[in-house]
């Protein structure tokens, strides 16, 4: 995250609320190999998305309740979050998209 922004790594809800307060108000989802938000028909490919922050939460003894909060920004300035399960329960499509963002960044194919 940018300097001065502090996320509570112990609480998913508090961190999500802080992200929204900081302007990351869209709710992103992965559909196929593209990122979408809310009810908009706009979709983004990995090279059009920047991973601003990734925060993992282990709030309970049950691994099925663990989560990851992704804070994202698109090349056209849309800011939002994506929440996924952590570890074994993580979505393969979300994991593939996040890996593709990293790969696009390494190749210089990112805004």
C-alpha positions in Angstrom: 0.0 0.0 0.0 1.1 3.6 -0.3 2.9 5.3 2.6 0.8 6.1 5.6 -1.9 3.5 4.9 -2.2 1.0 7.6 -4.3 -2.2 7.3 -5.2 -4.3 10.3 -3.7 -7.6 9.4 -5.8 -9.3 12.2 -9.2 -8.4 10.9 -10.5 -8.9 7.4 -13.6 -6.7 8.1 -11.5 -3.8 9.4 -9.0 -4.0 6.6 -11.8 -4.2 4.0 -13.5 -1.1 5.6 -10.1 0.7 5.5 -9.6 -0.1 1.9 -13.1 1.2 1.1 -12.3 4.4 3.1 -9.1 4.8 1.0 -11.1 4.7 -2.2 -10.9 1.0 -3.1 -14.7 0.7 -3.2 -15.4 -1.5 -6.1 -16.0 -5.2 -5.5 -14.0 -7.2 -8.1 -14.5 -10.8 -9.2 -12.8 -13.1 -11.6 -14.9 -14.5 -14.4 -13.0 -16.8 -16.7 -9.6 -15.1 -17.2 -10.8 -11.5 -16.7 -11.5 -9.2 -13.8 -14.9 -7.5 -13.5 -16.5 -5.3 -10.9 -20.0 -4.8 -9.6 -22.5 -5.0 -12.5 -20.4 -3.3 -15.1 -19.7 -5.1 -18.4 -16.1 -3.8 -18.5 -13.5 -6.5 -18.1 -9.8 -6.3 -17.5 -6.9 -8.5 -18.4 -3.9 -9.1 -16.0 -1.8 -6.5 -17.8 -4.5 -3.9 -17.1 -4.5 -4.4 -13.4 -2.0 -3.5 -10.6 -1.9 -5.4 -7.4 -1.7 -2.6 -4.8 -1.7 -4.9 -1.8 -2.2 -8.5 -0.6 -3.3 -9.3 3.0 -3.7 -12.8 4.4 -6.0 -13.4 7.3 -5.9 -16.5 9.6 -8.8 -15.5 12.0 -10.0 -18.9 13.2 -8.7 -22.4 13.9 -10.7 -23.7 10.8 -8.5 -23.4 7.6 -11.7 -23.1 5.6 -12.3 -19.6 7.2 -8.9 -18.2 6.2 -9.0 -15.5 3.5 -6.9 -13.2 1.3 -7.8 -9.6 0.6 -6.4 -8.3 -2.7 -6.4 -4.5 -3.2 -6.4 -3.7 -6.9 -6.3 -0.8 -9.3 -7.0 -0.9 -13.0 -5.2 1.1 -15.7 -8.2 3.4 -16.1 -8.2 4.2 -12.3 -10.9 1.9 -11.0 -10.0 0.9 -7.4 -11.4 -2.1 -5.6 -10.9 -5.3 -3.6 -11.2 -9.0 -4.2 -11.5 -11.5 -1.4 -10.6 -15.1 -1.9 -10.1 -18.1 0.4 -6.5 -18.9 1.4 -4.5 -22.0 1.0 -6.1 -25.2 -0.1 -9.5 -23.6 -0.5 -8.2 -20.7 -2.8 -9.9 -20.3 -6.1 -7.7 -21.6 -9.0 -9.0 -18.8 -11.3 -8.1 -16.1 -8.8 -4.7 -17.6 -8.2 -4.1 -17.8 -12.0 -5.1 -14.2 -12.5 -2.8 -13.0 -9.7 0.1 -15.0 -11.1 -0.6 -13.5 -14.5 -0.5 -9.9 -13.0 2.9 -10.7 -11.6 4.1 -12.2 -14.9 2.8 -9.2 -16.9 4.7 -6.9 -14.4 7.9 -8.8 -14.8 7.6 -8.6 -18.6 6.9 -4.9 -18.4 3.4 -5.4 -19.8 1.6 -3.5 -17.1 0.4 0.0 -16.8 
